[in-house]
Amino acid sequence: MHRLGAIFLFYKPFFFWSMAVNIMILIFNPYILPSIITKLLLTFFVWYLVHETGGKRKLIFYKNLGISTWRLFATLFIIDIAITISFLLLMKAFV
């Protein structure tokens, strides 16, 4: 449970940007498969950004908790996809 809380803590700064991307996806292409592919590419971009900048030091905290980098970003992707799909389905139902 502490590991999941730590993963949510890592996801917190990216949540605003994720919702902005969700709104852009809703405007331009509100289908689920292209949004999943977009989120996958953005997850790879965030992974690259963390590895190439000073954010790599943040990963030490998660490694000390026993969370590998692969597991961290895979869980971020799954959380982000769940939020994206629920957002798209809610917007399609009400708009």
Residue pairs with C-beta under 8 A, 6 or more apart in sequence:
2 65
3 65
3 66
3 67
4 75
6 61
6 62
6 65
6 67
7 62
7 67
7 72
7 75
7 76
7 79
8 79
10 58
10 62
10 72
10 76
11 76
11 79
11 80
14 46
14 76
14 80
18 39
18 80
18 83
18 84
19 83
19 87
21 38
21 39
21 42
22 35
22 83
22 84
22 87
22 88
25 34
25 35
25 38
25 84
25 88
26 87
26 88
26 91
29 35
30 88
30 91
30 92
32 85
32 88
35 84
35 85
35 88
36 81
36 84
36 85
39 77
39 80
39 81
39 84
40 77
43 73
43 76
43 77
43 80
46 73
46 76
47 69
47 73
49 55
50 56
50 58
50 59
59 69
59 72
62 69
62 72
63 69
